[in-house]
Amino acid sequence: MCYTKLMKKILIVDDSQKWIDYHTIAIQELSKDFKIETANSAQNAFSKITANIDNPFDIILTDMQMEIDFLPFYAGEWLIKEIQMLKQYKNTQIFIISATNNIKQIAEKYNVKYIPKYMCKTVDAYSIINQI
């Protein structure tokens, strides 16, 4: 698929295919000006992130609770830390979308945005993404 530089590249990371599909549909309802890729784990996401190092994603949405390989951190928290170490991704907007009860504290710790999953019942919850 060919896309123009005006299109924003989004990576959706979640271990639940239902949530990946839900986020994808909601974002597409906001705008067709997004090129969406998906990953079903933090490790898979990091592979896609490094493969796109010369043309970074503009926006990354990540769940927190995925594979357990990163304890004591959530997999999504590990992913955020890794992304923030890559200078090519310094302008990338990261959103935590999770049911984790300490989502706000994690978002504040890494200076990223967050949307609790319970708020994702309407497309309006995703409108902040469309403003970037």
Order of alpha helices (4+ residues) and beta strands (2+ residues): beta-alpha-beta-alpha-beta-alpha-beta-alpha-beta-alpha
